[in-house]
Amino acid sequence: MSPDLTELLSATADLLDDAGPLEPVRLALAGRDLQLTFAEFSTMADQRASVDRLAAATGTDPVLSELGADAYTYTLTADLPGGMMLVAGTHPTLGRHQPARTTSTAATAALVRSLLPWAQTLAALPVDVTGLEITDDARRLAVQLLVDSAGDPAAAMSVAATGVTALRTGPGDPFGIDGRGRLPSGHPVLISVL
């Protein structure tokens, strides 16, 4: 894991703190980029309000783009400290009922911060992390680590699972290995090695 991911985790947690309450989010961290999308049940109005909070926190202006008679996107691109970039935006909703929320943006920020020691440990190991995803589905927070196998999925899983307890592995989809376990923070994690 590159030191950039550790920096990106810190910047992501700070951004969530600065933005305040947001709709349930999916955070995709890769390289020096943070892509933020909202849960598929979030209404367009709620997504827009969350993008506005992110815009206020970053000092940038969202862009409204018409896609047709009744469709649009509301997006934001912002520079984060250290040359990192945020991309956030709305998407059409699926009209699903939103479950009662037991998560929060503050809890997501705390989870992101709890990943820092693990990320620092992995940064010193020979593992090719291609991404990290944190998902808030309103009921729970989930973490997924994405790893390139470099031709040896079992060896890559062994290194990527450093510090993970109760690891159970199985075939990945469509190839590779998936492992489920617990992070040092106690949170569940899915490690996908391709």
TORKOL-4160 file (C-alpha; in steps of 0.2 Angstrom, whole numbers, padded with zeros to 4 digits, m for minus):
194
<pt num="1" X="0000" Y="0000" Z="0000"/>
<pt num="2" X="0007" Y="0017" Z="m0005"/>
<pt num="3" X="0010" Y="0030" Z="0008"/>
<pt num="4" X="m0003" Y="0040" Z="m0003"/>
<pt num="5" X="m0017" Y="0029" Z="0003"/>
<pt num="6" X="m0013" Y="0033" Z="0021"/>
<pt num="7" X="m0013" Y="0052" Z="0017"/>
<pt num="8" X="m0029" Y="0049" Z="0007"/>
<pt num="9" X="m0037" Y="0041" Z="0022"/>
<pt num="10" X="m0033" Y="0056" Z="0033"/>
<pt num="11" X="m0039" Y="0068" Z="0020"/>
<pt num="12" X="m0055" Y="0058" Z="0018"/>
<pt num="13" X="m0059" Y="0058" Z="0037"/>
<pt num="14" X="m0056" Y="0076" Z="0038"/>
<pt num="15" X="m0067" Y="0080" Z="0023"/>
<pt num="16" X="m0081" Y="0070" Z="0031"/>
<pt num="17" X="m0079" Y="0079" Z="0047"/>
<pt num="18" X="m0079" Y="0096" Z="0038"/>
<pt num="19" X="m0094" Y="0092" Z="0028"/>
<pt num="20" X="m0105" Y="0086" Z="0042"/>
<pt num="21" X="m0120" Y="0074" Z="0040"/>
<pt num="22" X="m0121" Y="0067" Z="0023"/>
<pt num="23" X="m0132" Y="0054" Z="0015"/>
<pt num="24" X="m0125" Y="0036" Z="0017"/>
<pt num="25" X="m0110" Y="0035" Z="0005"/>
<pt num="26" X="m0098" Y="0024" Z="m0004"/>
<pt num="27" X="m0080" Y="0030" Z="m0003"/>
<pt num="28" X="m0068" Y="0022" Z="m0017"/>
<pt num="29" X="m0050" Y="0027" Z="m0013"/>
<pt num="30" X="m0037" Y="0023" Z="m0027"/>
<pt num="31" X="m0020" Y="0031" Z="m0030"/>
<pt num="32" X="m0023" Y="0049" Z="m0025"/>
<pt num="33" X="m0042" Y="0050" Z="m0029"/>
<pt num="34" X="m0057" Y="0049" Z="m0018"/>
<pt num="35" X="m0073" Y="0045" Z="m0027"/>
<pt num="36" X="m0089" Y="0048" Z="m0017"/>
<pt num="37" X="m0106" Y="0042" Z="m0022"/>
<pt num="38" X="m0122" Y="0040" Z="m0012"/>
<pt num="39" X="m0133" Y="0025" Z="m0008"/>
<pt num="40" X="m0145" Y="0020" Z="m0021"/>
<pt num="41" X="m0160" Y="0023" Z="m0011"/>
<pt num="42" X="m0155" Y="0042" Z="m0007"/>
<pt num="43" X="m0167" Y="0054" Z="m0015"/>
<pt num="44" X="m0160" Y="0066" Z="m0028"/>
<pt num="45" X="m0164" Y="0081" Z="m0016"/>
<pt num="46" X="m0155" Y="0073" Z="m0002"/>
<pt num="47" X="m0140" Y="0069" Z="m0013"/>
<pt num="48" X="m0139" Y="0087" Z="m0019"/>
<pt num="49" X="m0140" Y="0093" Z="m0001"/>
<pt num="50" X="m0125" Y="0082" Z="0003"/>
<pt num="51" X="m0115" Y="0088" Z="m0013"/>
<pt num="52" X="m0118" Y="0106" Z="m0007"/>
<pt num="53" X="m0111" Y="0101" Z="0010"/>
<pt num="54" X="m0096" Y="0094" Z="0002"/>
<pt num="55" X="m0094" Y="0110" Z="m0009"/>
<pt num="56" X="m0095" Y="0121" Z="0006"/>
<pt num="57" X="m0082" Y="0110" Z="0015"/>
<pt num="58" X="m0070" Y="0111" Z="0000"/>
<pt num="59" X="m0074" Y="0129" Z="m0006"/>
<pt num="60" X="m0079" Y="0123" Z="m0023"/>
<pt num="61" X="m0095" Y="0125" Z="m0034"/>
<pt num="62" X="m0105" Y="0110" Z="m0040"/>
<pt num="63" X="m0110" Y="0108" Z="m0058"/>
<pt num="64" X="m0128" Y="0104" Z="m0063"/>
<pt num="65" X="m0129" Y="0095" Z="m0080"/>
<pt num="66" X="m0145" Y="0092" Z="m0089"/>
<pt num="67" X="m0146" Y="0074" Z="m0096"/>
<pt num="68" X="m0164" Y="0075" Z="m0103"/>
<pt num="69" X="m0181" Y="0081" Z="m0099"/>
<pt num="70" X="m0182" Y="0075" Z="m0082"/>
<pt num="71" X="m0164" Y="0069" Z="m0078"/>
<pt num="72" X="m0148" Y="0078" Z="m0072"/>
<pt num="73" X="m0132" Y="0076" Z="m0062"/>
<pt num="74" X="m0125" Y="0087" Z="m0049"/>
<pt num="75" X="m0106" Y="0084" Z="m0048"/>
<pt num="76" X="m0092" Y="0091" Z="m0039"/>
<pt num="77" X="m0073" Y="0090" Z="m0042"/>
<pt num="78" X="m0061" Y="0097" Z="m0029"/>
<pt num="79" X="m0043" Y="0097" Z="m0025"/>
<pt num="80" X="m0039" Y="0090" Z="m0008"/>
<pt num="81" X="m0023" Y="0093" Z="0002"/>
<pt num="82" X="m0007" Y="0085" Z="m0004"/>
<pt num="83" X="m0012" Y="0085" Z="m0023"/>
<pt num="84" X="m0027" Y="0073" Z="m0020"/>
<pt num="85" X="m0043" Y="0074" Z="m0029"/>
<pt num="86" X="m0062" Y="0072" Z="m0024"/>
<pt num="87" X="m0075" Y="0068" Z="m0036"/>
<pt num="88" X="m0093" Y="0067" Z="m0030"/>
<pt num="89" X="m0110" Y="0067" Z="m0038"/>
<pt num="90" X="m0128" Y="0062" Z="m0038"/>
<pt num="91" X="m0135" Y="0048" Z="m0048"/>
<pt num="92" X="m0153" Y="0043" Z="m0052"/>
<pt num="93" X="m0162" Y="0034" Z="m0038"/>
<pt num="94" X="m0170" Y="0017" Z="m0039"/>
<pt num="95" X="m0185" Y="0022" Z="m0028"/>
<pt num="96" X="m0181" Y="0010" Z="m0015"/>
<pt num="97" X="m0187" Y="0013" Z="0003"/>
<pt num="98" X="m0173" Y="0019" Z="0014"/>
<pt num="99" X="m0170" Y="0008" Z="0029"/>
<pt num="100" X="m0169" Y="0016" Z="0046"/>
<pt num="101" X="m0152" Y="0023" Z="0048"/>
<pt num="102" X="m0141" Y="0016" Z="0061"/>
<pt num="103" X="m0125" Y="0023" Z="0054"/>
<pt num="104" X="m0119" Y="0041" Z="0052"/>
<pt num="105" X="m0106" Y="0052" Z="0043"/>
<pt num="106" X="m0096" Y="0054" Z="0060"/>
<pt num="107" X="m0096" Y="0035" Z="0062"/>
<pt num="108" X="m0089" Y="0033" Z="0044"/>
<pt num="109" X="m0075" Y="0046" Z="0048"/>
<pt num="110" X="m0071" Y="0037" Z="0063"/>
<pt num="111" X="m0070" Y="0020" Z="0054"/>
<pt num="112" X="m0059" Y="0029" Z="0041"/>
<pt num="113" X="m0047" Y="0035" Z="0054"/>
<pt num="114" X="m0047" Y="0018" Z="0062"/>
<pt num="115" X="m0040" Y="0011" Z="0046"/>
<pt num="116" X="m0024" Y="0022" Z="0047"/>
<pt num="117" X="m0013" Y="0010" Z="0058"/>
<pt num="118" X="m0018" Y="m0005" Z="0047"/>
<pt num="119" X="m0014" Y="0005" Z="0031"/>
<pt num="120" X="0003" Y="0010" Z="0038"/>
<pt num="121" X="0007" Y="m0008" Z="0042"/>
<pt num="122" X="0003" Y="m0013" Z="0024"/>
<pt num="123" X="0013" Y="0001" Z="0017"/>
<pt num="124" X="0029" Y="m0007" Z="0023"/>
<pt num="125" X="0024" Y="m0024" Z="0015"/>
<pt num="126" X="0026" Y="m0031" Z="m0003"/>
<pt num="127" X="0007" Y="m0030" Z="m0008"/>
<pt num="128" X="0000" Y="m0021" Z="m0023"/>
<pt num="129" X="m0016" Y="m0013" Z="m0016"/>
<pt num="130" X="m0026" Y="m0006" Z="m0030"/>
<pt num="131" X="m0040" Y="0002" Z="m0020"/>
<pt num="132" X="m0050" Y="0003" Z="m0004"/>
<pt num="133" X="m0069" Y="0005" Z="m0003"/>
<pt num="134" X="m0079" Y="0010" Z="0012"/>
<pt num="135" X="m0098" Y="0008" Z="0011"/>
<pt num="136" X="m0112" Y="0015" Z="0022"/>
<pt num="137" X="m0128" Y="0006" Z="0018"/>
<pt num="138" X="m0138" Y="0015" Z="0032"/>
<pt num="139" X="m0137" Y="m0001" Z="0043"/>
<pt num="140" X="m0119" Y="m0005" Z="0043"/>
<pt num="141" X="m0101" Y="0000" Z="0037"/>
<pt num="142" X="m0091" Y="m0011" Z="0026"/>
<pt num="143" X="m0073" Y="m0011" Z="0021"/>
<pt num="144" X="m0066" Y="m0019" Z="0005"/>
<pt num="145" X="m0047" Y="m0020" Z="0001"/>
<pt num="146" X="m0043" Y="m0023" Z="m0018"/>
<pt num="147" X="m0027" Y="m0031" Z="m0021"/>
<pt num="148" X="m0017" Y="m0036" Z="m0037"/>
<pt num="149" X="m0011" Y="m0054" Z="m0036"/>
<pt num="150" X="0004" Y="m0052" Z="m0047"/>
<pt num="151" X="0001" Y="m0070" Z="m0053"/>
<pt num="152" X="0001" Y="m0077" Z="m0036"/>
<pt num="153" X="m0016" Y="m0075" Z="m0027"/>
<pt num="154" X="m0013" Y="m0085" Z="m0012"/>
<pt num="155" X="0004" Y="m0076" Z="m0008"/>
<pt num="156" X="m0005" Y="m0059" Z="m0011"/>
<pt num="157" X="m0019" Y="m0064" Z="0001"/>
<pt num="158" X="m0007" Y="m0069" Z="0014"/>
<pt num="159" X="0002" Y="m0053" Z="0014"/>
<pt num="160" X="m0014" Y="m0042" Z="0012"/>
<pt num="161" X="m0021" Y="m0051" Z="0027"/>
<pt num="162" X="m0008" Y="m0045" Z="0039"/>
<pt num="163" X="m0016" Y="m0040" Z="0055"/>
<pt num="164" X="m0033" Y="m0047" Z="0050"/>
<pt num="165" X="m0040" Y="m0060" Z="0061"/>
<pt num="166" X="m0053" Y="m0074" Z="0059"/>
<pt num="167" X="m0049" Y="m0074" Z="0040"/>
<pt num="168" X="m0059" Y="m0086" Z="0029"/>
<pt num="169" X="m0055" Y="m0087" Z="0011"/>
<pt num="170" X="m0064" Y="m0094" Z="m0004"/>
<pt num="171" X="m0064" Y="m0092" Z="m0023"/>
<pt num="172" X="m0066" Y="m0074" Z="m0029"/>
<pt num="173" X="m0077" Y="m0069" Z="m0043"/>
<pt num="174" X="m0073" Y="m0072" Z="m0057"/>
<pt num="175" X="m0055" Y="m0076" Z="m0053"/>
<pt num="176" X="m0044" Y="m0074" Z="m0038"/>
<pt num="177" X="m0047" Y="m0076" Z="m0020"/>
<pt num="178" X="m0059" Y="m0067" Z="m0008"/>
<pt num="179" X="m0055" Y="m0067" Z="0011"/>
<pt num="180" X="m0067" Y="m0061" Z="0025"/>
<pt num="181" X="m0060" Y="m0057" Z="0042"/>
<pt num="182" X="m0059" Y="m0044" Z="0056"/>
<pt num="183" X="m0048" Y="m0028" Z="0055"/>
<pt num="184" X="m0037" Y="m0024" Z="0070"/>
<pt num="185" X="m0051" Y="m0011" Z="0074"/>
<pt num="186" X="m0063" Y="m0025" Z="0075"/>
<pt num="187" X="m0073" Y="m0020" Z="0059"/>
<pt num="188" X="m0076" Y="m0033" Z="0046"/>
<pt num="189" X="m0066" Y="m0033" Z="0030"/>
<pt num="190" X="m0067" Y="m0041" Z="0013"/>
<pt num="191" X="m0051" Y="m0043" Z="0004"/>
<pt num="192" X="m0052" Y="m0046" Z="m0014"/>
<pt num="193" X="m0037" Y="m0052" Z="m0023"/>
<pt num="194" X="m0037" Y="m0053" Z="m0042"/>
